[in-house]
Amino acid sequence: FNIRPAEDVVAFRQTYGLDRPYFLFVGSRVQHNGYKNSQIFFDALSLIRSADFDVFCVGGENEIEAKVLMRVPAGVRCTRVELTDEELSLAYNGAIALVYPSLYEGFGMPVIEAMASGCPVITTHHGSLLEAAGDAACLISGTSVEEMHNALRQVREPDYRETLQHKGLEHVKQLRWETMADHVAKDVLAL
């Protein structure tokens, strides 16, 4: 996952009919006890009266649930696809932001993948997501629809987007496998 050539991102967007800005949602939308918390995203979308963007869902359930589609504003296309890692990298590169409002994660790899791809991230400070995101994401509580609504608006502001992109690219440098391996090797040698 990295910054991709603009022409590759344009070709990807054309392949999937992404001719407008889009928010990216990766993974399951419905989970046991709702811990993925997708409902807050779609509830926040329902507060938007006029939208010039779409929602692109990658993976998760085989179909977008009717209760989710009912929350999407008129005119917003909500599409669900399966992608390879290569295509997912391109999807991150072209998105307004990754929306990842989970209330619990073992680590939150989509947050890291998005940041490495130059994609701003909206996520919560729950579980390991605070460590995964650091100060490089738009952090929300995950319990307030109004807060999510504000985050969706804020991440579209050019200066804020640029700040998140820069911080994200810097933050992921600290989360490389090689860095972890070096730390483990130093600890083992110290024994």
C-alpha positions in Angstrom: 0.0 0.0 0.0 1.5 3.3 -1.2 0.9 6.4 -3.3 -0.1 5.2 -6.8 0.4 7.0 -10.1 -2.5 9.3 -10.9 -3.3 7.6 -14.2 -3.7 4.3 -12.4 -6.1 5.8 -9.9 -8.1 7.4 -12.8 -8.2 4.0 -14.6 -9.4 2.3 -11.4 -12.1 4.9 -10.9 -13.3 4.5 -14.5 -13.4 0.7 -14.1 -15.7 1.0 -11.1 -17.8 3.9 -12.3 -16.4 6.2 -9.6 -17.0 9.5 -11.3 -17.6 11.5 -8.2 -15.8 11.8 -4.9 -16.4 8.9 -2.6 -16.1 7.8 1.0 -14.5 4.3 1.4 -15.8 1.7 3.9 -13.7 -1.4 4.2 -14.9 -4.7 5.8 -18.1 -5.8 7.5 -21.0 -3.4 7.9 -22.9 -5.8 10.2 -21.2 -7.6 13.0 -22.2 -9.5 16.1 -23.2 -6.9 18.7 -22.5 -4.2 16.0 -18.9 -3.6 17.1 -17.9 -2.5 13.6 -20.2 0.4 14.2 -21.1 1.1 10.6 -24.6 2.3 11.6 -23.1 5.6 12.9 -21.6 6.3 9.5 -24.9 5.7 7.7 -26.9 7.5 10.3 -24.6 10.5 9.8 -25.1 10.3 6.0 -28.8 10.5 6.6 -28.3 14.0 8.0 -26.9 15.3 4.7 -29.6 16.9 2.6 -27.6 17.3 -0.7 -24.6 15.2 -1.5 -22.1 15.3 -4.3 -20.3 12.1 -3.3 -20.8 8.3 -3.3 -20.1 5.5 -0.9 -17.8 2.6 -2.0 -17.9 -0.4 0.3 -15.2 -3.1 -0.1 -15.7 -6.6 1.3 -18.0 -7.4 4.2 -21.4 -8.9 3.7 -22.3 -10.0 0.1 -24.9 -7.3 -0.3 -25.5 -3.9 1.1 -28.2 -4.3 3.7 -31.6 -2.6 3.1 -31.4 -0.8 6.5 -28.1 0.7 5.3 -29.4 1.8 1.9 -32.4 3.4 3.6 -30.0 5.8 5.4 -28.1 6.9 2.2 -29.2 10.4 0.9 -31.0 10.6 -2.4 -28.6 10.7 -5.3 -25.7 9.0 -3.4 -24.7 5.7 -5.0 -23.7 3.1 -2.5 -21.7 0.3 -4.2 -20.2 -2.9 -2.7 -17.3 -4.8 -4.4 -14.6 -7.3 -3.7 -11.1 -6.1 -4.5 -7.6 -7.5 -4.7 -5.0 -5.8 -2.5 -3.7 -4.0 -5.6 -7.2 -2.6 -6.4 -7.8 -1.7 -2.7 -4.6 0.4 -2.7 -6.0 2.2 -5.7 -9.4 2.7 -4.0 -7.6 4.2 -1.0 -5.7 6.5 -3.3 -8.8 7.8 -4.9 -11.1 8.2 -1.8 -12.1 11.3 0.1 -11.4 9.3 3.3 -11.6 5.8 4.8 -14.4 5.7 7.3 -13.6 3.1 9.9 -15.8 3.7 13.0 -15.1 0.4 14.8 -15.5 0.2 18.5 -13.0 -2.7 18.8 -10.1 -3.9 16.7 -7.2 -6.2 17.2 -5.1 -3.7 15.3 -7.0 -2.0 12.4 -4.9 -2.8 9.3 -7.3 -0.8 7.0 -6.3 2.4 8.9 -2.6 1.7 8.2 -3.2 0.7 4.6 -5.2 3.9 4.0 -2.6 6.1 5.5 0.2 4.5 3.5 -1.9 5.2 0.4 -2.3 8.9 1.2 -5.9 8.5 2.2 -7.3 10.5 5.1 -8.9 8.4 7.8 -11.9 8.9 10.1 -11.8 6.4 13.0 -12.4 6.0 16.7 -10.0 5.9 19.6 -11.2 2.5 20.8 -9.2 -0.6 21.2 -6.0 -0.6 19.2 -7.2 2.0 16.7 -5.7 4.9 18.7 -2.3 3.2 18.4 -2.8 2.4 14.7 -4.0 6.0 13.9 -1.9 8.0 16.3 -2.6 11.7 15.8 -2.8 11.2 12.0 -6.5 10.5 11.7 -9.7 12.3 12.4 -10.5 10.6 15.7 -14.1 10.4 16.9 -15.8 8.8 19.9 -17.9 6.5 17.7 -21.0 7.2 19.8 -22.2 10.5 18.3 -23.9 10.8 14.9 -23.4 14.5 15.0 -19.7 14.0 15.6 -19.5 11.6 12.6 -21.4 14.1 10.5 -18.9 16.9 11.4 -16.0 14.6 10.6 -17.4 13.8 7.2 -17.7 17.5 6.5 -14.3 18.4 8.0 -12.3 15.8 6.1 -13.5 17.4 2.8 -11.8 20.7 3.7 -8.6 20.9 1.5 -6.2 22.1 4.3 -7.5 19.5 6.8 -7.3 16.7 4.1 -3.7 17.7 3.3 -2.7 17.7 7.0 -4.2 14.2 7.5 -2.5 12.9 4.4 0.9 14.3 5.5 0.6 13.1 9.1 -0.6 9.7 7.9 2.3 9.1 5.6 4.7 10.1 8.4 2.9 8.0 11.0 3.0 4.7 8.9 6.8 5.0 8.7 6.8 4.1 12.4 4.6 1.0 11.8 6.7 -1.0 9.3 7.4 -4.7 9.7 11.1 -3.9 9.3 11.0 -1.5 12.3 9.3 -4.1 14.4 11.8 -6.8 13.4 14.7 -4.4 14.3 13.2 -3.8 17.7 12.7 -7.6 18.3 16.3 -8.3 17.1 17.7 -5.7 19.5 15.7 -7.1 22.4 16.9 -10.7 21.6 20.5 -9.6 21.3 20.3 -7.8 24.6 19.4 -11.1 26.3 
